[in-house]
Structures are given as C-alpha cells and as structure tokens.
Amino acid sequence: MSDPARPPLFLCVAPSGLEPALSAFRHAMGDKPFDLFDESSQGGEPDFANRRAVVDLGGWARRAHTSRAVEGGVEFWHVLGYGLDHLDLQYLLEHGVTVAHTPGSCSAISLAEHAVLLMLSCSRHMREQAANLEAGVFYHPWTHEIAGQRLLLLGVGASGRELAVRAAAFQMEIVGVDVNIPRESEYKAMGISSVSSPDALGELLPTADVISLHLPLTRETHHVLSADAFALVKPSVIVINVARGALIDEQALLAALDEGRVAAAGLDVFEGENLGRAPDITRHPHVVATPHTAGVVFETAGRRSQLVVDNLTRLERGEAVQHQVSAGNDFLAGAASHGAAASAAASGTQQDSKGGRS
C-alpha cells in the first residue's frame, strides 16, 4: 500500500439508517478527517484505494465491496454495529483484513428497554386493546400481570443482564441459560435466581412464562427456538426477540401461534428483513412487532461511534484494536446466516476481546 494512507472511509450501503449514525460518528471523530460513501445518494462504487480503514455502517457490505477493499489495500474493517449477518466476513478474514464490531454492551440498555416494551405489549394484548378502543369496545380484554411470572433469558450477556435488572423491578422470577455461567454472586445481584448450561434448556422451556432471546447468531444458536422447542413450552408462553431473527424458526413460531401452542410473540427482528415489505408474521393478531429498532436510539449511536473512533486511534498508533472478530467466533455472516442447520440446543454468547458478551 502506498503512503500516505487516505482517511478512513465511512461506508453506508444500506438504503436507510445513515442518520443519526453519521452525525454521531462525525462528533466522535472531532477534527479527524474521513470520507463518506452513501450508496443511496451517490451510487456507483466506493473508492477503497490506499485506505487503511473502513467503517461499515451496519455490516451490509457485499462481496463486490469487500473484494474491491482487499484490492485497494484495506487493513481494517470496522462494523458500526454488532451483527455480521450481511457481511462477507470469511472473505475479509481469509485475505488478512482485521475485522471488528461494536460489542453488545453498546446497545444493551436500549435492547433491554425494548424487550420490556414488547413483553408488556404482549401481556396486556395491546393490539386488541387498540382495536377495541377504535371500535368503541370498552372494558375488554382481560389480561395478566407479569409480576410473579418466570422469565427465561436465553443468554445472560450484556442485554440479558440489563433486562434482568428491569424484570426484577417488575417482581418477575428470572432464570438464565448460557454457555458462560457467571459467578453466583454476580448473577444474583442482577435478580437472576439461577443460570444453567444449554443442556438444561429442555427442562427449563416448559417452566417459562416469558422467553427472551439475547444471543448472537452462530451455527449453534441458529433456530434455537425450533418446532421441537415450541413443543415443550406452555400454551400461555410469550416469546420476545430483540437479538437476531434467525434465532427463531419463524415458520415454526407462526404454526405454534396459529395452533395456540404459543400465546404471543414480541418481535423486533426477523429471518427475512426486506425493506419495503413487512414480514408475514407481523400480521398475526398475537404478534407485536417493531421494525428492528430496539437498538436504534441516539445513546447507542454515540457509544458505538466512540468505540469505533477509539479503535481507529489504536490503529494509527500501531496498537491492537479491540473487539476483533475471528473465524473462531463462529458468527453467521453473509450467505452462511441463511443456510445454517437448525439447532435445538441453546448455545450462549461469544466473548469479545474484553470478555464482554452480547
């Protein structure tokens, strides 16, 4: 690569979502220069020549982008976000590009708050409430409190822990499943009564009143809630997902809702997210859905941007960057995220370079 290197390229190839991420990143960069490529307004192809670093908003870059980046000499690819569902990760790693993302701790509070929103909306039948009010039907439906109900956290990483603190305030009983079991004093301080290994999932599913997913998408966690899992749950159970859509077999969930084997689902993420079209499952009367906005808050954008800028500074100084992703992390990315075999056993979270979890 020729010297001097050009400024980092802020890459936005998704049709939406540029703001407020760009403004937050610009604020975090201060007076440091960077270039912007916004595919929705500029079209064409981004210029990667002689750049050391790319900041990829959301990890949407296609093979055409990553191959050109490798040809241009890019050394460091930083996803401004946690998920790698769309990124051609393996290609970058195989060609010696260091890849990093922002850990779950950046969005943990907003995801936990959103999970509470979905949980209460399902428990209090908000779709039916709104329809009844519109029709002038008062005093219905009858619903249940969540106090005293059992919340099963699949994953007790950053967002799972934040949800536990909030659920404890609602006087819920909270249990967790994770491959990495914290110290008892640590999880009990957050209101979690026990954390079990994935081997216990089959025993815990029938006991849950609410199941909330807080896992990364890996080959082990893909379809962790499958038809087999839904066969074990109470018919009154509520399923919440603010993590990754493919953690749930969506067709199996739809069948369980239709057949009354699952009471309701609160979903912010889906197996197929096609801009311009709502997923079919969102039309189900017992589903409360939002358009992948659980982490779309200004505070999350600020934390993520600052972490990316800190890593760019480390790169400039010749220091090791944090929150690197390696092939051993087993994240499902690119085409692999759509073709993995389903697994009924819960697998927990991947550790980032500081020991944090999603």
C-alpha positions as CSV (number, residue, x, y, z in Angstrom):
1,M,0.0,0.0,0.0
2,S,1.4,3.4,-1.0
3,D,1.9,6.2,1.5
4,P,0.4,8.3,2.8
5,A,-2.8,6.3,3.6
6,R,-6.0,8.1,2.8
7,P,-8.6,8.9,5.6
8,P,-11.0,6.2,6.8
9,L,-14.0,5.6,4.6
10,F,-17.4,5.7,6.3
11,L,-19.4,3.2,4.2
12,C,-23.2,3.2,4.0
13,V,-24.6,0.7,1.6
14,A,-28.0,0.0,3.2
15,P,-30.8,2.1,1.8
16,S,-31.6,3.7,5.2
17,G,-30.2,4.4,8.6
18,L,-27.4,6.9,7.8
19,E,-28.6,9.3,10.4
20,P,-28.0,9.7,13.3
21,A,-25.1,7.3,13.0
22,L,-23.2,9.6,10.7
23,S,-23.6,12.6,12.9
24,A,-22.6,10.6,16.0
25,F,-19.5,9.3,14.2
26,R,-18.6,12.8,13.0
27,H,-18.9,14.1,16.5
28,A,-16.7,11.3,17.9
29,M,-14.1,11.9,15.2
30,G,-13.8,15.6,16.0
31,D,-11.3,17.3,13.7
32,K,-10.0,14.0,12.3
33,P,-10.8,13.6,8.6
34,F,-12.8,10.8,7.0
35,D,-14.6,10.3,3.7
36,L,-18.2,9.2,3.2
37,F,-19.7,6.8,0.7
38,D,-23.5,6.7,0.8
39,E,-24.8,4.3,-1.8
40,S,-28.4,5.6,-1.7
41,S,-27.3,9.1,-2.8
42,Q,-24.0,8.6,-4.6
43,G,-24.5,5.3,-6.5
44,G,-21.5,3.7,-8.2
45,E,-18.8,2.0,-6.3
46,P,-16.8,3.3,-3.2
47,D,-13.2,4.1,-3.7
48,F,-11.1,1.9,-1.4
49,A,-7.7,2.7,-3.0
50,N,-4.9,3.3,-0.4
51,R,-7.2,3.3,2.6
52,R,-6.2,1.6,5.8
53,A,-9.6,1.5,7.4
54,V,-13.3,1.2,6.5
55,V,-16.2,1.9,8.9
56,D,-19.1,-0.1,7.7
57,L,-22.5,1.1,9.0
58,G,-24.5,-2.0,9.9
59,G,-22.2,-4.5,8.1
60,W,-24.2,-4.5,4.9
61,A,-21.2,-4.5,2.5
62,R,-21.5,-7.0,-0.3
63,R,-18.7,-9.2,-1.9
64,A,-18.3,-6.5,-4.6
65,H,-17.3,-4.1,-1.9
66,T,-15.1,-6.4,0.2
67,S,-13.2,-7.6,-2.9
68,R,-12.5,-4.1,-4.0
69,A,-11.4,-3.2,-0.5
70,V,-8.9,-6.0,-0.4
71,E,-7.6,-4.9,-3.8
72,G,-7.3,-1.4,-2.5
73,G,-5.2,-2.4,0.4
74,V,-7.7,-2.0,3.3
75,E,-6.2,-3.4,6.5
76,F,-9.0,-2.8,9.0
77,W,-12.8,-3.2,8.6
78,H,-14.9,-2.0,11.5
79,V,-18.6,-2.7,11.5
80,L,-20.6,0.0,13.3
81,G,-23.0,-2.4,14.9
82,Y,-22.9,-5.8,16.5
83,G,-24.4,-8.2,13.9
84,L,-22.5,-9.6,11.0
85,D,-25.4,-11.1,9.2
86,H,-24.9,-9.4,5.9
87,L,-21.1,-9.0,5.8
88,D,-18.9,-11.3,3.7
89,L,-16.8,-11.9,6.9
90,Q,-14.9,-15.0,5.8
91,Y,-13.7,-13.3,2.6
92,L,-12.2,-10.4,4.6
93,L,-10.6,-12.7,7.2
94,E,-9.1,-15.0,4.5
95,H,-7.5,-12.0,2.9
96,G,-5.8,-10.8,6.0
97,V,-8.2,-7.9,6.9
98,T,-8.7,-7.3,10.6
99,V,-12.4,-7.2,11.4
100,A,-14.0,-5.6,14.5
101,H,-17.5,-4.8,15.6
102,T,-19.1,-2.9,18.4
103,P,-20.0,-5.2,21.4
104,G,-23.4,-5.8,22.8
105,S,-22.7,-3.5,25.8
106,C,-23.2,-0.5,23.5
107,S,-26.8,-1.3,22.8
108,A,-27.7,-3.4,25.9
109,I,-29.8,-0.8,27.7
110,S,-31.9,0.1,24.7
111,L,-32.4,-3.6,23.8
112,A,-33.5,-4.4,27.4
113,E,-35.9,-1.4,27.5
114,H,-37.4,-2.5,24.1
115,A,-37.8,-6.1,25.4
116,V,-39.8,-4.8,28.3
117,L,-41.9,-2.8,25.9
118,L,-42.6,-5.9,23.8
119,M,-43.2,-8.0,26.9
120,L,-45.8,-5.7,28.4
121,S,-47.4,-5.1,25.0
122,C,-47.9,-8.9,24.6
123,S,-49.0,-9.5,28.1
124,R,-51.6,-6.6,28.0
125,H,-52.8,-7.5,24.5
126,M,-52.0,-4.1,23.1
127,R,-53.1,-4.9,19.5
128,E,-56.5,-6.0,20.8
129,Q,-56.7,-3.0,23.1
130,A,-56.1,-0.6,20.3
131,A,-58.6,-2.3,18.0
132,N,-61.2,-2.3,20.8
133,L,-60.7,1.4,21.5
134,E,-61.0,2.2,17.8
135,A,-64.3,0.2,17.7
136,G,-65.6,1.8,20.9
137,V,-65.5,-1.5,22.8
138,F,-64.6,-0.8,26.4
139,Y,-63.6,-2.9,29.4
140,H,-62.0,-5.7,27.3
141,P,-59.7,-7.6,27.0
142,W,-58.9,-9.1,30.4
143,T,-55.1,-9.6,30.8
144,H,-52.5,-10.8,33.3
145,E,-49.8,-9.1,35.4
146,I,-46.2,-10.1,34.8
147,A,-45.4,-9.9,38.5
148,G,-44.6,-13.4,39.7
149,Q,-44.1,-14.8,36.2
150,R,-41.0,-16.7,35.2
151,L,-38.7,-15.1,32.7
152,L,-36.3,-17.4,30.9
153,L,-33.3,-15.5,29.5
154,L,-31.5,-17.3,26.6
155,G,-28.2,-15.6,27.0
156,V,-27.1,-13.6,30.1
157,G,-24.7,-11.3,28.3
158,A,-25.0,-7.5,28.3
159,S,-28.6,-7.1,27.1
160,G,-29.8,-10.1,29.1
161,R,-28.4,-8.7,32.3
162,E,-29.9,-5.3,31.7
163,L,-33.3,-6.9,31.1
164,A,-32.9,-9.0,34.3
165,V,-32.4,-5.8,36.3
166,R,-35.6,-4.3,34.8
167,A,-37.6,-7.5,35.1
168,A,-36.6,-7.9,38.7
169,A,-38.2,-4.5,39.3
170,F,-41.4,-6.0,38.0
171,Q,-41.1,-8.8,40.6
172,M,-40.6,-11.5,37.9
173,E,-38.7,-14.7,38.7
174,I,-35.7,-14.8,36.4
175,V,-33.6,-17.8,35.2
176,G,-31.0,-17.9,32.5
177,V,-29.2,-20.2,30.1
178,D,-25.7,-19.6,28.9
179,V,-22.6,-21.4,27.9
180,N,-20.6,-19.0,30.1
181,I,-22.1,-19.2,33.6
182,P,-21.2,-16.1,35.8
183,R,-20.4,-16.3,39.4
184,E,-23.5,-16.9,41.6
185,S,-23.0,-13.6,43.4
186,E,-22.7,-11.8,40.1
187,Y,-26.0,-13.0,38.6
188,K,-27.9,-12.9,41.8
189,A,-27.0,-9.3,42.2
190,M,-29.0,-8.7,39.0
191,G,-32.0,-10.5,40.2
192,I,-31.3,-13.8,38.3
193,S,-32.1,-16.8,40.6
194,S,-30.1,-19.3,38.5
195,V,-28.0,-19.7,35.3
196,S,-27.8,-23.1,33.7
197,S,-25.9,-24.6,30.8
198,P,-27.6,-25.2,27.5
199,D,-28.1,-28.8,28.4
200,A,-30.9,-27.7,30.8
201,L,-32.9,-25.9,28.1
202,G,-35.3,-28.8,27.6
203,E,-36.1,-28.8,31.3
204,L,-36.5,-25.0,31.6
205,L,-38.7,-24.3,28.5
206,P,-41.8,-25.9,30.0
207,T,-41.5,-23.7,33.1
208,A,-41.2,-20.3,31.4
209,D,-44.0,-17.8,31.2
210,V,-41.8,-15.5,29.1
211,I,-38.8,-16.4,26.9
212,S,-36.5,-13.6,25.8
213,L,-33.6,-14.1,23.4
214,H,-30.2,-12.4,23.9
215,L,-27.8,-14.5,21.9
216,P,-25.5,-13.9,18.9
217,L,-26.4,-15.7,15.7
218,T,-24.0,-18.7,15.4
219,R,-24.2,-22.2,13.9
220,E,-25.2,-23.4,17.4
221,T,-27.8,-20.8,18.1
222,H,-29.5,-20.7,14.7
223,H,-33.1,-21.8,15.2
224,V,-32.5,-22.3,18.9
225,L,-36.3,-21.9,19.2
226,S,-37.4,-24.6,16.7
227,A,-40.5,-26.7,16.3
228,D,-39.1,-29.1,18.8
229,A,-38.6,-26.3,21.3
230,F,-42.2,-25.0,20.8
231,A,-43.5,-28.4,21.5
232,L,-42.1,-28.1,25.1
233,V,-43.5,-24.7,26.1
234,K,-46.7,-23.7,27.9
235,P,-49.5,-22.6,25.6
236,S,-49.5,-19.3,27.7
237,V,-45.9,-18.5,26.9
238,I,-44.8,-15.2,25.4
239,V,-41.7,-15.2,23.2
240,I,-39.5,-12.0,22.9
241,N,-36.8,-11.5,20.3
242,V,-34.6,-8.3,20.1
243,A,-31.5,-10.1,19.1
244,R,-31.3,-11.9,15.7
245,G,-34.3,-13.1,13.6
246,A,-32.8,-16.5,12.7
247,L,-32.6,-17.5,16.4
248,I,-36.2,-18.5,15.9
249,D,-37.6,-20.8,13.2
250,E,-40.2,-18.3,12.1
251,Q,-42.4,-20.8,10.4
252,A,-42.4,-23.0,13.5
253,L,-43.4,-20.0,15.6
254,L,-46.2,-19.0,13.2
255,A,-47.6,-22.5,13.3
256,A,-47.4,-22.5,17.2
257,L,-49.2,-19.2,17.3
258,D,-51.9,-20.4,14.9
259,E,-52.4,-23.6,16.9
260,G,-52.5,-21.9,20.3
261,R,-49.3,-23.5,21.5
262,V,-47.7,-20.1,22.0
263,A,-49.8,-17.2,23.3
264,A,-48.0,-14.2,21.8
265,A,-44.7,-13.0,20.4
266,G,-42.9,-9.7,20.6
267,L,-40.5,-9.4,17.7
268,D,-38.1,-6.7,16.7
269,V,-36.0,-8.9,14.3
270,F,-37.0,-11.4,11.6
271,E,-35.5,-14.1,9.5
272,G,-36.1,-12.1,6.4
273,E,-35.9,-8.3,6.6
274,N,-36.8,-6.9,3.1
275,L,-37.0,-3.2,3.0
276,G,-40.4,-2.1,1.6
277,R,-42.2,-5.2,2.9
278,A,-43.3,-6.3,6.3
279,P,-42.6,-9.9,7.3
280,D,-45.8,-12.1,7.1
281,I,-45.6,-13.0,10.8
282,T,-46.1,-9.3,11.8
283,R,-49.7,-9.5,10.6
284,H,-50.6,-12.2,13.1
285,P,-53.1,-10.9,15.7
286,H,-51.0,-12.3,18.5
287,V,-47.7,-10.7,17.4
288,V,-46.5,-7.2,18.5
289,A,-43.7,-6.2,16.1
290,T,-41.3,-3.3,15.6
291,P,-39.0,-2.7,12.5
292,H,-35.6,-3.7,14.0
293,T,-35.5,-0.6,16.1
294,A,-34.6,-2.0,19.6
295,G,-31.1,-0.6,19.3
296,V,-32.0,2.5,17.2
297,V,-31.5,5.1,19.9
298,F,-29.3,8.1,20.0
299,E,-27.3,6.9,23.0
300,T,-26.4,3.6,21.3
301,A,-25.2,5.5,18.2
302,G,-23.0,7.7,20.4
303,R,-21.4,4.7,22.3
304,R,-20.8,2.8,19.2
305,S,-19.2,5.7,17.3
306,Q,-16.9,6.5,20.2
307,L,-15.7,2.9,20.4
308,V,-15.0,2.8,16.6
309,V,-13.0,6.1,16.8
310,D,-11.0,4.7,19.8
311,N,-10.1,1.7,17.6
312,L,-9.1,3.9,14.7
313,T,-6.8,5.8,17.1
314,R,-5.3,2.5,18.2
315,L,-4.7,1.5,14.6
316,E,-2.9,4.8,13.9
317,R,-0.7,4.2,17.0
318,G,0.1,0.7,15.9
319,E,-1.8,-0.8,18.9
320,A,-4.0,-3.8,18.9
321,V,-7.7,-3.0,18.2
322,Q,-10.4,-4.2,20.5
323,H,-13.5,-6.3,19.8
324,Q,-12.0,-8.2,16.9
325,V,-13.9,-10.9,15.2
326,S,-12.1,-14.1,14.3
327,A,-13.1,-17.3,12.4
328,G,-13.2,-19.0,15.8
329,N,-16.1,-16.7,16.9
330,D,-18.4,-18.8,14.6
331,F,-20.6,-15.8,13.8
332,L,-23.0,-16.5,11.0
333,A,-22.3,-13.9,8.3
334,G,-23.2,-13.3,4.7
335,A,-24.7,-16.3,2.9
336,A,-23.9,-18.6,5.9
337,S,-26.5,-16.8,8.0
338,H,-29.3,-18.1,5.7
339,G,-28.1,-21.6,5.3
340,A,-27.0,-23.0,8.7
341,A,-28.6,-26.1,10.0
342,A,-31.2,-25.6,12.8
343,S,-30.2,-26.5,16.3
344,A,-32.5,-27.1,19.2
345,A,-29.8,-26.7,21.9
346,A,-29.1,-23.2,23.2
347,S,-25.6,-22.1,22.9
348,G,-24.6,-18.9,24.7
349,T,-22.6,-15.9,23.7
350,Q,-19.3,-15.1,22.1
351,Q,-16.8,-13.2,24.1
352,D,-15.3,-10.0,22.8
353,S,-11.7,-9.1,23.4
354,K,-12.5,-7.6,26.8
355,G,-14.5,-10.6,28.0
356,G,-17.9,-8.9,27.4
357,R,-20.9,-10.8,25.9
358,S,-23.7,-9.8,23.6
